[in-house]
Amino acid sequence: MNIAITMTAYRRRTYTAKVLESLEHCKGIEDCSLYIQVEPHEKKIKTMARRATPHTVINDSRLGLNRNTHAVIERCLQENKTARAILHIEDDTVLSPDAILYYQWALKWFGGNPRIFTISGYNKTTKPPTLEQLGEIETRSWFTCWGWAAMRHRIVEILESWSFKNPKSFAGHLNKKVRQGRKEVYPVVSRIQNIGYNHGENGRCWQWYYEHHRSPYVADRIVEGLWDDV
């Protein structure tokens, strides 16, 4: 499946580098186009983004997380007419090696389901997963903003229903006002690790982010044949 990936970046160059490195090691990345929207801050982040993709835009002035996210997804829709789906990540969402394969598989089987809102790559488990659980998926009544994907028609709906009231967040509005009872699909073993423990938008200490956002167990390997039926 033709998936376009959108990404936002701002001031956290170490995190940005880790996310871009994880993308390079994702199986299937060669079939994806990457669109990055960078806030005007550190020169090194701009350089990294431009090296990663020609579809990089540096904002003239800071838009903030909410508007920057909307801007890059909207730009991707306008410029890429062939992408059937969009996967959105941020500068602190590290992908597992088989993350793109998972998203392709989940979008194929659930992306057209009217009861499914989005496909999430994040989960927080407290026990070490078994090998069998690497291929298990579940649904939940929630919208998770750390590595989410949807088919093109759902992306259009989301953009049309977007709210700019909270400059630091878009997730609450999508979860409470737009989702309307629909669910997200997620892997039992997370394919996204949230590493944003410092300089978060909400100004909490790194210990809080580490405790609440970090997943203790994330898929770290590619199991051949696991997502073959795409």
N, C-alpha and C positions, 0 to 999 in steps of 0.2 A: 504494500500500500504506500502511495506517495504521501509522505508526511513532511510538513514544514515545521521547523523548530524556531520558536521565538524566545528571546532572552533579554532581560534587563540587567544593567550593571551600574554600580555607583560606589566609588571610593574604597571598596574592599578588594584590592588587587590580588592579595594572596588567595582569597576565596574564588575570585574570578578565574585565576590560573588553574585552580583545582577542578573547577567545573568544566572549563574548556579541555583540560587534560582527560577528564572522564569521558567527555564526548568523543575524543579521538579514539578511545579504547572501546567504544560501543560497537558491537557488531551490528551492521546495517546502517551506520552513519553515512556511508558513501552514497546511499540512496536518498538522503535527506538534504534539504537546503536550510541554511541557518541565517536567521535575521536577528541582529543585535542592536539594541538602542542603549546608548551610553550617556549618562549624565556628565556634564562638563566638569570634571574634577581632576583626576590624576592622568598624566600623559601616558604612563605605562599601561593603564587599562585601555585607553584608546588604541595604543599600538597593538596590544594583545588581540583586541576585538577585530581590528582591521586585518591582522594576519590570519585570523580564524575564518573570516568570511568577507567577501566584497559587499555583502548586504548589511553593512554597518553604517549606522547614522549616529553622529555625535550631536547632542542637543545644543542649541545656542545658549539656552539658559536652563536651569534645573526645573524639571517638570514635577518631580515627586513620584513616589512609587506608583500611585494610582494612575495618574495621567501617562506616565512613561509606559506602563503595562498596556494600557489601551492603545497608545500610539504605535507600539511595535506590532501588536496583533493586527490592528487595522491596516498598517502598512503592508504586512505580509499578505493579507487578503487581497489588497489592491494590486500588488506586484506579482503575486504568484497565483495564476488562474488555474493551475493544474493540481495543486495540493488538495487532496481529499480531506485532510485533517490537519490540525495544528496541535503541536505539543508546546506548552509554555513552561519555561524554567526560569529561575532567577540566579543571581550570582552567588548563591549559597546552597544550591541544590545539586549535589554530586550524584551522578547516575551510575548504576550498576552496569557491568559489561553487557548484560542481556536486556537492558531497559528498553531499548528501541524495539527489540523483538517482542517484548511483552506488550508494549503499547500498540504495535501493529496487530498483534493477535487479539487483544481486548477490543480495539476499535472495530475490527472485522466482525466480531461476534456480538458486541454490545452497543457499538456506536450508533446503530440505527434503531435501537429499542427506545420507544417513546417514554418508557419508565426510567430510563437511565439518563442522568444529566451529564456527567463527565466520567472520564477514566483517570483515576488517581494512581500514582506510582508509590505513594508513601503509606507506611504503616508502622506502628510502634508495638513490637512484641516484647514480652518480658522473659520468655523462655527460649533457649536455643532451638532453632527450627530443625526438623528432620529433612532428609533429602526429598521425601515425598511432598513436603509442604512447599518446596520451591516452585511448584507448578499450581498451587491452590490459589483460588481467588474467592473473594466474598463481596457483598454489597453492604453499604451503610447509608443512613439518611444524613448526609453531610456533604459539604464541599470543602476539599482540601486544596490549598493554593500552592503547595510545594510540589511542582511537577504534575501538571494536569493536562489532559488532552480531550479533544472532542472533534466530531466530524464537522465539516464546513458549515452545514446548516445550523448546527448548534452554536458554533462560534458567532455566526451572524446574529442569532437570537441574543446571545450574551452581550455582544457589543451594542445592540439596539436597546438593551435594558440596563446598560451601565449607569452607575451613579458616581459622580465626582465629589460628593459631599465630604467624604473623608479622604484627605490628601495622602494619608499614610496606608490606606487599606482599601481594597475592593472586595475582599473575600466575604466580609460580613453581609454586605448587600446581596451578593450572589447567593449566599447560603440561606438567608432569611427571606428575601423578597423575590428572587428570580427562580430558584430551584423548585419551589412549590411542590414538595412531596416527592420529587424524583430523587433517585439515589446515585451514588458514585460506585463504580467498580474499583476494587483495590486488591493488590496481591497480599497474601498472608505474610510473605517474606518481602519486606520493603525493597523496592528498586530505586529508591531515592533516600539519600542521607542529607539531612539538614545540618549544615556546618556553621550556620550564621550565629555564632555565640557572641561576637563583638560587633559594636556599631550597628545594632539593630534599629529599625525604625521606631520602636516603642521605648527605647532608652532603658531597658531593663539590664541588670547585671549579667555577665556571661554565665554565671552559675544557674540563673533562672532559665536561660535559653538552653543550656546544656541539659538540664533536668527535664524540661518540658518538650523540647523539639527534637533532640537527638534520639534516633532509633538504636537500641542496643544491638540489634541484629539486622544486617542488610545483606542481600545476595551479593556474593563476591566472585561468582564463577558463571561460566556458560555450560549448561547441561545440553549436550547435543540432542536435538530432536524435541526439546521441551516445548518450543513454540513453533513447530514446523508447519502446522496446518493454518498458515496465513494465506 
